Amino acid sequence: MTNNNVFNNPIYNPIGAVPPEYSAAQNGLYYTITTGSQSVSGANGFLALALTNPANSRKTIRFELIRATSSVSSVISMYRNATLSVSGTSATPRNTNWGFADASVVTGTWVAQTGNPVTGGVLLQTIQQLGGPTEIHFDGKWLIPSRTTNQTLVVLLQNEQANADVSINVSWWELNV
């Protein structure tokens, strides 16, 4: 009989260890959200995605990955507890384990426009993107804890040339507090 566990497969062997995002996905706690591909006309056009962990959610949100794509050079900025100056379009978080419902506590809203829609907040990071996709891996090191007030992460993509196709995608997992 063949021994298929010679190299300790951590997915099936309880002695092995797997990264937390794998366990979260297996347990239906890993989510992704997207703005979809959006066209932004004019130089200095903006696409923003706001993610909110609602007040008293009793969940900690651990970010895995932010993927931003632009057909032209752009700047990606991330803000803590900023808001959008317009109502925007609702985006639904999707569970990456199709055996579970799309039941994230996070709410998402995006807006594409010519003026910067972000107000307030604290700038956390800015990255120059030379066109094409950019992946920012956090591997759970960025997180939003549950608080008595809403907590937000806003990802802002600003194109530097006219007429760009842009998108923002974010993946995370949720932990009970």
Backbone as CSV, one residue per row, in Angstrom:
resi,resn,N_x,N_y,N_z,CA_x,CA_y,CA_z,C_x,C_y,C_z
1,MET,0.838,-1.188,0.000,0.000,0.000,0.000,0.879,1.246,0.000
2,THR,0.519,2.216,-0.801,1.293,3.441,-0.944,1.042,4.369,0.233
3,ASN,2.102,4.976,0.743,1.981,5.968,1.807,1.997,7.343,1.160
4,ASN,0.818,7.968,1.027,0.712,9.272,0.370,0.984,10.440,1.309
5,ASN,1.255,10.172,2.579,1.494,11.238,3.551,2.961,11.343,3.948
6,VAL,3.860,10.846,3.112,5.282,10.882,3.428,5.760,12.309,3.668
7,PHE,5.271,13.257,2.894,5.744,14.628,2.998,4.812,15.512,3.827
8,ASN,4.019,14.935,4.697,3.180,15.670,5.640,2.311,16.727,4.943
9,ASN,1.244,16.310,4.321,0.303,17.204,3.659,-0.537,17.891,4.731
10,PRO,-0.297,19.205,5.015,-0.987,19.874,6.121,-2.485,20.077,5.906
11,ILE,-2.967,19.947,4.677,-4.395,20.105,4.450,-5.162,18.943,5.075
12,TYR,-4.602,17.738,4.989,-5.305,16.554,5.478,-4.720,15.990,6.766
13,ASN,-3.565,16.421,7.156,-2.920,15.892,8.344,-3.067,16.900,9.481
14,PRO,-3.753,16.552,10.564,-3.989,17.524,11.638,-2.728,17.943,12.374
15,ILE,-1.614,17.239,12.171,-0.372,17.619,12.824,0.291,18.771,12.078
16,GLY,0.034,18.883,10.781,0.622,19.940,9.964,-0.015,21.291,10.264
17,ALA,0.613,22.336,9.763,0.086,23.692,9.948,-0.189,24.311,8.583
18,VAL,-1.247,25.083,8.495,-1.570,25.804,7.271,-1.732,27.279,7.626
19,PRO,-1.506,28.169,6.665,-1.730,29.590,6.923,-3.191,29.833,7.326
20,PRO,-3.442,30.851,8.141,-4.803,31.092,8.633,-5.826,31.361,7.546
21,GLU,-5.408,31.947,6.410,-6.376,32.218,5.345,-6.923,30.930,4.742
22,TYR,-6.134,29.853,4.748,-6.637,28.567,4.252,-7.726,28.027,5.180
23,SER,-7.467,28.105,6.480,-8.480,27.657,7.447,-9.723,28.521,7.365
24,ALA,-9.526,29.832,7.211,-10.671,30.741,7.099,-11.513,30.395,5.875
25,ALA,-10.863,30.134,4.736,-11.597,29.771,3.520,-12.340,28.461,3.713
26,GLN,-11.693,27.491,4.326,-12.334,26.197,4.556,-13.555,26.329,5.452
27,ASN,-13.504,27.274,6.396,-14.611,27.475,7.332,-15.603,28.548,6.875
28,GLY,-15.487,29.006,5.634,-16.445,29.969,5.095,-16.298,31.366,5.650
29,LEU,-15.057,31.764,6.019,-14.820,33.072,6.618,-13.875,33.942,5.794
30,TYR,-13.648,33.565,4.537,-12.733,34.302,3.665,-13.554,34.935,2.540
31,TYR,-13.334,36.235,2.317,-14.175,36.998,1.402,-13.343,37.797,0.399
32,THR,-13.987,38.147,-0.696,-13.388,39.023,-1.694,-14.451,40.010,-2.177
33,ILE,-13.992,41.165,-2.603,-14.898,42.193,-3.102,-14.221,42.894,-4.269
34,THR,-15.004,43.392,-5.212,-14.437,44.062,-6.384,-15.297,45.245,-6.802
35,THR,-14.639,46.194,-7.429,-15.368,47.293,-8.064,-15.797,46.889,-9.467
36,GLY,-15.215,45.794,-9.984,-15.378,45.466,-11.392,-14.549,46.449,-12.200
37,SER,-14.438,46.226,-13.479,-13.676,47.130,-14.336,-14.493,48.396,-14.584
38,GLN,-13.876,49.530,-14.310,-14.553,50.822,-14.456,-13.730,51.723,-15.371
39,SER,-14.405,52.531,-16.176,-13.725,53.512,-17.027,-13.730,54.859,-16.334
40,VAL,-12.556,55.470,-16.265,-12.417,56.798,-15.671,-11.862,57.707,-16.749
41,SER,-12.623,58.744,-17.095,-12.190,59.635,-18.171,-11.451,60.833,-17.593
42,GLY,-10.586,61.389,-18.383,-9.839,62.565,-17.968,-8.654,62.204,-17.092
43,ALA,-7.574,62.986,-17.228,-6.426,62.796,-16.347,-6.846,63.104,-14.915
44,ASN,-6.238,62.443,-13.991,-6.555,62.582,-12.571,-7.980,62.139,-12.242
45,GLY,-8.438,61.079,-12.904,-9.697,60.457,-12.545,-9.478,59.522,-11.362
46,PHE,-10.527,59.226,-10.616,-10.405,58.461,-9.382,-11.364,57.272,-9.351
47,LEU,-10.911,56.184,-8.742,-11.763,55.066,-8.350,-11.459,54.802,-6.889
48,ALA,-12.489,54.792,-6.057,-12.311,54.552,-4.626,-13.214,53.406,-4.187
49,LEU,-12.695,52.565,-3.315,-13.455,51.483,-2.694,-13.347,51.639,-1.191
50,ALA,-14.490,51.805,-0.530,-14.531,51.939,0.928,-15.081,50.656,1.530
51,LEU,-14.353,50.087,2.490,-14.790,48.893,3.207,-15.005,49.266,4.660
52,THR,-16.158,48.881,5.199,-16.524,49.268,6.559,-16.775,48.049,7.416
53,ASN,-16.105,48.010,8.564,-16.419,47.051,9.617,-17.375,47.794,10.552
54,PRO,-18.660,47.418,10.561,-19.653,48.195,11.310,-19.392,48.194,12.816
55,ALA,-19.884,49.223,13.461,-19.769,49.332,14.914,-20.308,48.073,15.582
56,ASN,-19.593,47.621,16.594,-20.010,46.469,17.409,-20.248,45.203,16.590
57,SER,-19.468,45.000,15.537,-19.649,43.827,14.673,-19.213,42.529,15.351
58,ARG,-18.359,42.635,16.345,-17.780,41.475,17.044,-16.932,40.633,16.091
59,LYS,-16.392,41.282,15.044,-15.504,40.627,14.074,-14.239,41.467,13.903
60,THR,-13.116,40.782,13.764,-11.872,41.423,13.358,-11.649,41.062,11.897
61,ILE,-11.357,42.060,11.077,-11.130,41.868,9.649,-9.618,41.854,9.428
62,ARG,-9.102,40.758,8.850,-7.664,40.633,8.561,-7.481,40.628,7.045
63,PHE,-6.792,41.648,6.541,-6.626,41.796,5.097,-5.509,40.898,4.573
64,GLU,-5.826,40.207,3.498,-4.882,39.320,2.827,-4.208,40.033,1.663
65,LEU,-5.031,40.650,0.788,-4.508,41.142,-0.480,-5.358,42.295,-1.012
66,ILE,-4.676,43.293,-1.546,-5.338,44.336,-2.324,-4.713,44.272,-3.717
67,ARG,-5.573,44.168,-4.720,-5.108,44.128,-6.108,-5.764,45.301,-6.832
68,ALA,-4.923,46.184,-7.359,-5.425,47.333,-8.110,-4.863,47.255,-9.522
69,THR,-5.709,47.532,-10.488,-5.299,47.449,-11.886,-5.690,48.732,-12.601
70,SER,-4.776,49.205,-13.445,-5.051,50.377,-14.260,-4.381,50.187,-15.609
71,SER,-5.051,50.651,-16.658,-4.475,50.552,-17.999,-3.426,51.627,-18.245
72,VAL,-3.285,52.568,-17.315,-2.275,53.635,-17.418,-1.586,53.783,-16.060
73,SER,-0.547,54.607,-16.000,0.120,54.870,-14.730,-0.863,55.482,-13.743
74,SER,-0.732,55.101,-12.482,-1.660,55.596,-11.466,-0.990,55.569,-10.098
75,VAL,-1.693,56.111,-9.127,-1.238,56.128,-7.740,-2.293,55.419,-6.895
76,ILE,-1.844,54.486,-6.066,-2.735,53.771,-5.153,-2.481,54.316,-3.747
77,SER,-3.542,54.754,-3.084,-3.428,55.251,-1.710,-4.418,54.510,-0.838
78,MET,-4.031,54.263,0.403,-4.899,53.581,1.367,-5.067,54.452,2.606
79,TYR,-6.321,54.581,3.052,-6.652,55.453,4.169,-7.384,54.688,5.266
80,ARG,-7.067,55.015,6.507,-7.801,54.482,7.659,-8.871,55.492,8.069
81,ASN,-10.092,54.995,8.203,-11.237,55.761,8.692,-11.526,57.037,7.897
82,ALA,-11.303,56.981,6.588,-11.731,58.053,5.691,-13.168,57.753,5.270
83,THR,-13.799,58.718,4.628,-15.154,58.512,4.105,-15.187,58.941,2.641
84,LEU,-16.245,58.529,1.954,-16.473,58.968,0.587,-17.427,60.151,0.616
85,SER,-17.133,61.182,-0.180,-17.947,62.400,-0.176,-19.244,62.252,-0.963
86,VAL,-19.414,61.122,-1.664,-20.637,60.833,-2.410,-21.124,59.447,-2.011
87,SER,-22.383,59.139,-2.305,-22.961,57.870,-1.843,-22.366,56.650,-2.538
88,GLY,-22.010,56.720,-3.794,-21.369,55.609,-4.476,-22.289,54.438,-4.769
89,THR,-21.674,53.344,-5.231,-22.382,52.128,-5.609,-22.025,51.019,-4.640
90,SER,-23.028,50.291,-4.183,-22.796,49.199,-3.235,-22.057,48.048,-3.914
91,ALA,-21.118,47.450,-3.188,-20.384,46.264,-3.649,-20.585,45.167,-2.611
92,THR,-20.891,43.966,-3.057,-21.184,42.855,-2.151,-19.961,41.976,-1.944
93,PRO,-19.543,41.770,-0.684,-18.472,40.806,-0.423,-18.946,39.395,-0.776
94,ARG,-18.075,38.632,-1.426,-18.401,37.259,-1.817,-17.544,36.267,-1.046
95,ASN,-18.197,35.239,-0.523,-17.487,34.172,0.185,-16.733,33.347,-0.846
96,THR,-15.462,33.067,-0.593,-14.674,32.298,-1.549,-14.912,30.798,-1.422
97,ASN,-15.630,30.372,-0.393,-16.039,28.969,-0.257,-17.508,28.922,-0.656
98,TRP,-17.778,28.396,-1.832,-19.142,28.423,-2.373,-20.114,27.584,-1.570
99,GLY,-19.639,26.850,-0.590,-20.524,26.089,0.277,-21.123,26.938,1.388
100,PHE,-20.726,28.197,1.464,-21.214,29.103,2.505,-21.870,30.326,1.867
101,ALA,-22.727,30.971,2.629,-23.424,32.174,2.145,-22.472,33.369,2.093
102,ASP,-22.835,34.369,1.293,-22.112,35.639,1.257,-22.545,36.452,2.468
103,ALA,-21.967,36.133,3.645,-22.474,36.682,4.902,-21.420,37.483,5.665
104,SER,-20.589,38.222,4.969,-19.583,39.051,5.628,-20.254,40.201,6.370
105,VAL,-19.627,40.647,7.469,-20.120,41.829,8.168,-19.697,43.105,7.447
106,VAL,-18.670,43.001,6.584,-18.125,44.165,5.885,-19.114,44.666,4.839
107,THR,-19.237,45.981,4.763,-20.000,46.592,3.679,-19.022,47.313,2.764
108,GLY,-19.326,47.315,1.476,-18.443,47.948,0.505,-19.188,48.925,-0.371
109,THR,-18.517,50.038,-0.692,-19.061,51.050,-1.582,-17.932,51.560,-2.469
110,TRP,-18.220,51.721,-3.759,-17.207,52.276,-4.649,-17.776,53.446,-5.431
111,VAL,-16.853,54.299,-5.899,-17.241,55.444,-6.720,-16.117,55.715,-7.720
112,ALA,-16.490,56.023,-8.953,-15.548,56.440,-9.993,-15.955,57.839,-10.445
113,GLN,-15.024,58.789,-10.397,-15.348,60.162,-10.778,-14.069,60.942,-11.060
114,THR,-14.234,62.187,-11.537,-13.069,63.004,-11.890,-12.455,63.711,-10.689
115,GLY,-13.208,63.960,-9.625,-12.666,64.603,-8.431,-12.407,63.590,-7.342
116,ASN,-11.450,63.870,-6.472,-11.115,62.972,-5.370,-12.307,62.832,-4.420
117,PRO,-12.873,61.623,-4.265,-14.044,61.437,-3.422,-13.725,61.162,-1.952
118,VAL,-12.438,61.101,-1.586,-12.050,60.724,-0.225,-11.929,61.964,0.647
119,THR,-12.552,61.901,1.836,-12.431,62.991,2.809,-11.970,62.414,4.138
120,GLY,-11.126,63.182,4.820,-10.674,62.803,6.156,-9.821,61.548,6.165
121,GLY,-9.730,60.962,7.339,-8.981,59.735,7.507,-7.486,59.980,7.626
122,VAL,-6.772,58.882,7.768,-5.317,58.910,7.911,-4.713,58.148,6.737
123,LEU,-3.816,58.791,6.001,-3.131,58.136,4.894,-2.167,57.102,5.463
124,LEU,-2.334,55.843,5.033,-1.490,54.755,5.521,-0.352,54.424,4.569
125,GLN,-0.630,54.489,3.271,0.356,54.054,2.296,0.010,54.607,0.927
126,THR,1.037,54.925,0.138,0.864,55.365,-1.243,1.862,54.609,-2.101
127,ILE,1.402,54.104,-3.254,2.232,53.310,-4.150,2.058,53.823,-5.571
128,GLN,3.165,54.028,-6.258,3.122,54.407,-7.671,2.967,53.134,-8.498
129,GLN,2.002,53.127,-9.403,1.723,51.979,-10.260,1.993,52.385,-11.702
130,LEU,2.768,51.582,-12.421,3.158,51.943,-13.784,2.260,51.330,-14.844
131,GLY,1.021,51.093,-14.530,0.082,50.460,-15.455,0.091,48.960,-15.249
132,GLY,-1.049,48.331,-15.467,-1.166,46.900,-15.224,-1.566,46.623,-13.788
133,PRO,-1.482,45.362,-13.355,-1.917,45.019,-12.005,-0.818,45.253,-10.959
134,THR,-1.239,45.632,-9.774,-0.356,45.733,-8.614,-1.003,44.962,-7.484
135,GLU,-0.248,44.049,-6.869,-0.747,43.277,-5.729,-0.006,43.703,-4.478
136,ILE,-0.770,43.988,-3.445,-0.213,44.371,-2.154,-0.625,43.282,-1.175
137,HIS,0.344,42.503,-0.728,0.079,41.367,0.158,0.252,41.796,1.616
138,PHE,-0.812,41.645,2.387,-0.751,41.960,3.811,-0.686,40.698,4.663
139,ASP,-1.178,39.588,4.127,-1.127,38.302,4.830,-1.661,38.391,6.257
140,GLY,-2.701,39.201,6.449,-3.339,39.317,7.758,-2.704,40.330,8.682
141,LYS,-1.643,41.003,8.229,-0.940,41.951,9.099,-1.648,43.298,9.210
142,TRP,-2.549,43.609,8.291,-3.400,44.787,8.427,-4.754,44.285,8.882
143,LEU,-5.302,44.891,9.923,-6.590,44.424,10.427,-7.430,45.568,10.953
144,ILE,-8.725,45.349,10.914,-9.685,46.296,11.483,-10.405,45.572,12.617
145,PRO,-10.171,45.982,13.846,-10.874,45.349,14.963,-12.292,45.893,15.104
146,SER,-13.103,45.164,15.841,-14.447,45.636,16.167,-14.331,46.765,17.191
147,ARG,-15.047,47.842,16.970,-15.057,48.990,17.874,-16.502,49.447,18.062
148,THR,-16.685,50.466,18.877,-18.030,50.994,19.107,-18.459,51.947,17.992
149,THR,-17.542,52.283,17.082,-17.870,53.107,15.916,-17.443,52.356,14.657
150,ASN,-18.010,52.731,13.507,-17.610,52.132,12.238,-16.118,52.347,12.008
151,GLN,-15.455,51.337,11.447,-14.041,51.422,11.093,-13.926,51.167,9.598
152,THR,-13.156,52.004,8.881,-13.104,51.859,7.435,-11.673,51.768,6.902
153,LEU,-11.567,51.113,5.765,-10.372,51.153,4.934,-10.837,51.645,3.571
154,VAL,-10.209,52.704,3.071,-10.522,53.211,1.739,-9.294,53.030,0.859
155,VAL,-9.501,52.376,-0.286,-8.454,52.211,-1.289,-8.798,53.158,-2.429
156,LEU,-7.848,54.036,-2.771,-8.060,55.057,-3.795,-7.068,54.840,-4.927
157,LEU,-7.579,54.785,-6.136,-6.758,54.646,-7.339,-6.946,55.909,-8.166
158,GLN,-5.843,56.632,-8.419,-5.894,57.872,-9.199,-5.090,57.681,-10.474
159,ASN,-5.774,57.774,-11.632,-5.043,57.627,-12.893,-4.304,58.917,-13.212
160,GLU,-3.164,58.784,-13.876,-2.343,59.952,-14.206,-2.466,60.367,-15.663
161,GLN,-3.220,59.592,-16.439,-3.437,59.921,-17.849,-4.929,59.820,-18.135
162,ALA,-5.350,60.384,-19.224,-6.775,60.378,-19.573,-7.244,58.984,-19.979
163,ASN,-8.511,58.740,-19.728,-9.233,57.548,-20.197,-8.581,56.237,-19.772
164,ALA,-8.804,55.874,-18.539,-8.223,54.649,-17.989,-9.315,53.658,-17.620
165,ASP,-9.001,52.378,-17.787,-9.830,51.298,-17.248,-9.155,50.855,-15.963
166,VAL,-9.902,50.870,-14.862,-9.330,50.613,-13.541,-10.218,49.649,-12.762
167,SER,-9.616,48.973,-11.790,-10.388,48.118,-10.879,-9.643,47.966,-9.568
168,ILE,-10.403,47.675,-8.512,-9.839,47.399,-7.188,-10.498,46.126,-6.674
169,ASN,-9.672,45.223,-6.166,-10.142,43.971,-5.572,-9.470,43.811,-4.206
170,VAL,-10.231,43.401,-3.217,-9.686,43.216,-1.869,-10.149,41.860,-1.332
171,SER,-9.233,41.159,-0.663,-9.550,39.872,-0.034,-9.187,39.935,1.449
172,TRP,-10.000,39.289,2.291,-9.781,39.286,3.736,-10.447,38.078,4.356
173,TRP,-10.143,37.862,5.642,-10.888,36.873,6.416,-11.340,37.512,7.704
174,GLU,-12.350,36.894,8.321,-12.979,37.452,9.510,-12.824,36.504,10.689
175,LEU,-12.553,37.095,11.854,-12.428,36.335,13.093,-13.432,36.839,14.110
176,ASN,-14.021,35.933,14.865,-14.908,36.347,15.949,-14.077,36.959,17.065
177,VAL,-14.595,38.025,17.675,-13.904,38.685,18.790,-14.363,38.054,20.067
